Amino acid sequence: MLLGRRSLGVPAAAAADMHGKDCVKVAVRVRPFNKRERDAGSRCVVSMVTSSITIQDPRESQSCRSFCFDYAYWSHSSFARDHSGLYVPEEPGGRYADQNSVFQDLGEGILENALQGYNATLLAYGQTGSGKSYSMVGYGPNKGLVPKLCDRLFQAIGENQDTRQCQVFFSMLEIYNEQVVDLLSRGSRTPGGLRVREEQQRGFYVEGLRTVPCDSAAQVEQLMEQGTRTRTTAATNMNANSSRSHMLIILQLKQIFSKESITKQSNINLVDLAGSERQRSSGSEADRLKEGTAINLSLTTLGNVISSLADVAVGKKVVHIPYRDSALTKLLQSALGGNSRTVMIATLSPADICYEESLSTLRYAERAKRIQNRAVVNESPTERLVKELKAENTKLLQRLSRLGQEGRRANDETKELRQLLTHNELQIRAIQTLREQHLQEALKDWEQQYANITQERRMMQMHPYILNINEDAQLSGVVKLFIQEGDWDIGLCDSSPRSICIRGLGIQERHAVFRNEQRRVTLTPLTGSKVTVNGNAVFQTTDLQHLDRLILGSNCTYLFIGFPSERGGDDWSRYDYDYFLSELAAAEGIHLGESSAGSSQTDPSLLAVFYDYVKLMPMVAEANQMSQELNKGVQFKLEIKNLAMSDSKGHDLQKEIVVRVTSSGRKQVWMWSKAKFVNRKFLMEDAYQQHQAASGDERVEGLPTAALPRDEDPFWDPVEPVLLGTAHLWLQSLAFRIPLEEQLEVLGSEGTEEAILQAQLVPCTSTGLPMGEDDILIDPSELLGRRLDFQLVLDQCCGLRWIREARNRGVQIGFRFYNCSQPLYSPAVWHNVNPLLDHRVHFASLHTSQRLLDHLQSSAVVLELWGLQEGCTDLTSCLEGVRMTTEGIFIIEEAGPTDTALVDSTELSCSARALQQDMEELKSVNTALRKENQSLREQLNAARNGE
C-alpha cells in the first residue's frame, strides 16, 4: 500500500497534522538505447545508485545533477530475452528492472488502495519515445502496468467474492487540443468534444462518457484495443500526432459488502500524458506565434498545478491553484492534491542527445514528489444519492404516520408530504432506469465491436492486408486493411463497394489500385498521387512482397502482410516507424546504420544532427502537403546549418537543423530553427483542421480557405535578411605587410557556391596610402610594439545566385575583425547579379601585441554574404563600444600600462634572440672566412714551391 512516509523524528503535533496526508510517489525508469541512438554513437549520461539518479551534461563532464525518488528502475542494460520473449535480468538478482519489478512496486500498491476504497491514479510522464507506452501497456509477452493491473484486479475479485459483490466499469478517453474524445463511442465525434462538468458531490466529470461493465481482464484488453483503434483512425484523419494527446483509462470498482451494508466505489485513473518535449520546445525560442494555444495548454497547466502544489507542501503561500485552466487538470484534480493516492512514473532516455529532455523530465518529477493528497474511502455518488433519497422517504413516512396517530387535521401538510414522497420515488426509479439504459447501450456496442474483432481475425487467416505503422508503438498494428481478390481502389472514396477508404495528408479521391490476382498482389499509383515502396517513390505498377513498406500520401505508413502461406514466423516488430524514416533518409543519401560510411570515425554530434534531420523529414513532408492543400504557395526544405562552414580559425562550427521556407509567389525566404518549425507545424495543423471542418471535410486541392490575418498565419513571417554563405580571407600576409588580393568562393551552409567575392587586404600608412615593396617585413616580430595600419577592400561580387533567382533582391557583406564585438556591414546593393561593392574599411593597431600577431598568422576574417529581400530593412553596423579616430579609422588595439610592460618585455626578449642569432651568424661567417683564408694560404704556398 502506498502510504506517506513519516520521519522518526517528527513531533506529535506535526504527526497529527500529517495524518491522512499521502505524498505523490514518484518512480523513474531509464530505458535502453533505441536504434537511432545507437547509430548516432550516443553515450549514456545517466547513472543510478539505489533510488538516486545522476545526469551528466555531455558538453561539460564536470557538470552533474543528482535527484532522489521513491523508486528508480534501471532498464537500460544487463538484460536478456528468454525463450518466451520476456526481457529478464542477465543474471538472477541483476540490476535490470523488468516489467514484473515495476508492477510489484507500483501496480500492487494501486490495486490495494482501490480494493480498500481509495481513488488511485498512475501518471506516466516523459518525452515521446522514452518508454511511457512500454511501461504502461507493454509489448507482446512483456505486459505493462495496465494489463497486469487488470489481471490482478479480476483475480482479487474472484478470491473475495464470498465477502463482497464487485462490479468493474471501463472508460477510455483522449484529450487533444483541449477537446475530450470518447474512445469507446462508435458514433461521430461531438463538435468541440465532450464537455467537462462539475458537481459538488462528483467533482469534475465528463458528460456523456461511455462506461462499459466488464467481467474479465480479457474484455478490458479488447476494449483497450477498440479504443486504440479509434485513436489511431482519428489521429490519421485529423493529421494529429498521438504524442500531443493525453490518454486516460478509468476503471471504476464498485464493491458491495452485504453484511456491513457498505458500498465502496473507487476510481483507478491510468494516464498516459503527452510527450513532455512538446512543452519544452515551445518555450525554447521566441516566436511571434505561440504554440497552438490549446495544443500545449494541458501540459503547461499541469506543470503550473504541480509547481503550485509543491510550493504549498513546503509552506509557501499560494493564492490560486489553476485546476480549471485545462480539461486535463480538471479531471486530475483529485489525483493532484485531492482525494487520491497517486503514483507518477517518469521515463527517460539516457542518451547524450536527449540530455535536455531527460533533465527536464527529472526536474518535473522532483516537483511532483512534494505534492500531498488527502485520500478518503469513497462511496458511489449515485448510490449515495439513492441512499439519501431513501432516507428522506423513510423520514417522510414516519412524519405521515405521526400525523395520522395524533388525529390532527393536516390534509394540506399530508398532501404535500405525499407529493414529496412520490417525487423522490420517481427520481430513484429514473436514476436506476437511466443507469441500466446506459449499461445496456454500452453492452450492445461492446458485443458489436467484439463481433467485428472476431471477423477481423478470421480475415487475417484468409487474405493479405496492410497494417498501419505509427510513431507511437502503442498505435502500430491496430488498423488492418484487407486486400481481397480482384481490384481495389484505395483513397478517400468510400462510395464504391470495391474501395478501401483511408484519410490523411496528400491522399487523393482515388489514390492507387491494389490488384490481388493468382496469389500475386500489385500496387499501381494513379496520376498525381504519392506512393513510396521501401523508401523509393514508385510511379508504375509494382509487385508487393511480404513485409514491404508502403507510404501513401505524406504520412500514411503501412506494412504489407502477404498471404498466410508466406508469413511463417516472421517478427514484423522491427519494421517500426524509425525503420520507415531510415529508408527515406537512405533514399536521400543519409545512412544512419551499420552501412554508414563514417563508422567509428564519424563525429557523434554530426550523427545527432542527422538523427534530427531524419526525425523532421516526415514533418516537413506534411507541412508541404498542408501548404499545397491550403493553397499557401509555401515550400519547406530541410537544411543542415554550418555543414560546410568554419570559424575564423578554420574550426568546424556547431551544426544544427534549420528549415528553409520559400514563398513561391513573392520569392520570399525565411530560415526557421528546428524549435520554431515544430511550433509552427502544430499551428499549421490547427489551421488545416479548421479548413477541413469549414469545408465539410471536402479535401480538394485549391479549395479556397478562410484567410487568416497575416500576423496570425503560421505559414508567414515578416521578411528579414538571410545568411547565404561565408568566405574566409586569411590574414597571414598582414603580419609581413604584404598586400593580398583574392577571389573568394562564398559557400552556402551545405557547400553550394553562392557567389565569387573579390577582396583585398592592403597594408597602408596612417593616412591610408598603400605601402610599397620596401615596407615588406622578413620577420613579423618587427611589428611588436609598433603601429600597424591596413585596409579591407571589398571590390565586387560576381555570379550572385540569390539575385539570379529573383531580381528584386539585394545583398550586403558583414564581417567582424579581431576583437570587434559587433559586426560591420557594407552598404546594400540591389537588383544586380554582379554588383560593384567598392567598400573600404581602414583598421589600425596603435601598439601591436603578440596576441594580435598570433591572430594575424593563424586566423581569417570571415566575410558573411547576407541576402536582402523586398520589405526587409538593411543591416546596419552597430558602433557602440567601437573606438574610431576622427578620420574614420577603426582602432583594433591600443596599448595600456599592462600592455606596455608586456610589449617591453617581449621586445627585450625578441632583441636578445635577434642578437644571439646575429652572433651565431657572425661566428658562422668567421669560421667560413678562416677556412677560406687557410685554403688561400695553402694555394699560395703551393705556387711559391712551384716557382
Sequence and secondary structure as in RCSB ss.txt:
>XXXX:A:sequence
MLLGRRSLGVPAAAAADMHGKDCVKVAVRVRPFNKRERDAGSRCVVSMVTSSITIQDPRESQSCRSFCFDYAYWS
HSSFARDHSGLYVPEEPGGRYADQNSVFQDLGEGILENALQGYNATLLAYGQTGSGKSYSMVGYGPNKGLVPKLC
DRLFQAIGENQDTRQCQVFFSMLEIYNEQVVDLLSRGSRTPGGLRVREEQQRGFYVEGLRTVPCDSAAQVEQLME
QGTRTRTTAATNMNANSSRSHMLIILQLKQIFSKESITKQSNINLVDLAGSERQRSSGSEADRLKEGTAINLSLT
TLGNVISSLADVAVGKKVVHIPYRDSALTKLLQSALGGNSRTVMIATLSPADICYEESLSTLRYAERAKRIQNRA
VVNESPTERLVKELKAENTKLLQRLSRLGQEGRRANDETKELRQLLTHNELQIRAIQTLREQHLQEALKDWEQQY
ANITQERRMMQMHPYILNINEDAQLSGVVKLFIQEGDWDIGLCDSSPRSICIRGLGIQERHAVFRNEQRRVTLTP
LTGSKVTVNGNAVFQTTDLQHLDRLILGSNCTYLFIGFPSERGGDDWSRYDYDYFLSELAAAEGIHLGESSAGSS
QTDPSLLAVFYDYVKLMPMVAEANQMSQELNKGVQFKLEIKNLAMSDSKGHDLQKEIVVRVTSSGRKQVWMWSKA
KFVNRKFLMEDAYQQHQAASGDERVEGLPTAALPRDEDPFWDPVEPVLLGTAHLWLQSLAFRIPLEEQLEVLGSE
GTEEAILQAQLVPCTSTGLPMGEDDILIDPSELLGRRLDFQLVLDQCCGLRWIREARNRGVQIGFRFYNCSQPLY
SPAVWHNVNPLLDHRVHFASLHTSQRLLDHLQSSAVVLELWGLQEGCTDLTSCLEGVRMTTEGIFIIEEAGPTDT
ALVDSTELSCSARALQQDMEELKSVNTALRKENQSLREQLNAARNGE
>XXXX:A:secstr
       TT  HHHHHHHTTEEE EEEEEE    HHHHHTT  B EEEETTEEEEE TT TT EEEEE SEEEE 
SSSEEE TTS EEESSTT SB  HHHHIIIIIHHHHHHHHTT  EEEEEE STTSSHHHHHTEETTEE HHHHHH
HHHHHHHHHTTTT EEEEEEEEEEEETTEEEETT  S   TT B EEEETTTEEEETT   EEESSHHHHHHHHH
HHHHHHHHHHHHHT  GGGSEEEEEEEEEEEETTTTEEEEEEEEEEE   THHHHHHHSS  SS S TTTTHHHH
HHHHHHHHHHHHHTT   S   GGGSHHHHHTTTTTTSSSEEEEEEEE  BGGGHHHHHHHHHHHHHHTT EEE 
     HHHHHHHHHHHHHHHHHHHHHHHHHHT   HHHHHHHHHHHHHHHHHHHHHHHHHHHHHHHHHHHHHHHH
HHHHHHHHHHTTS EEEE  SSGGGTT  EEE  SEEEEEES  SSTTEEE   TT  SS EEEEEETTEEEEEE
 TT  EEETTEE  S EE  TT EEEETTTEEEEEE  HHHHTT  GGGS HHHHHHHHHHHTT   STT TTGG
GS HHHHHHHHHHHHHHHHHHHHHHHHHHTT  EEEEEEEETTT B TTS B   EEEEEEEETTTTEEEEEEHH
HHHHHHHHHHHHHHHHHHHTTT   TT       GGG TT      EEEEEEEEE HHHHTT  EEEEEEEE TT
S EEEEEEEEEEEE TTS B  GGG  SSGGGGTTS EEEEEEEEEEES HHHHH TT EEEEEE  TT SS EE
   EES SS EEEEEEEEEESS  HHHHHHHHH EEEEEEEEE TT        TT  B TT  EEEE   HHHH
HHHHHHHHHHHHHHHHHHHHHHHHHHHHHHHHHHHHHHHHHHHHHH 
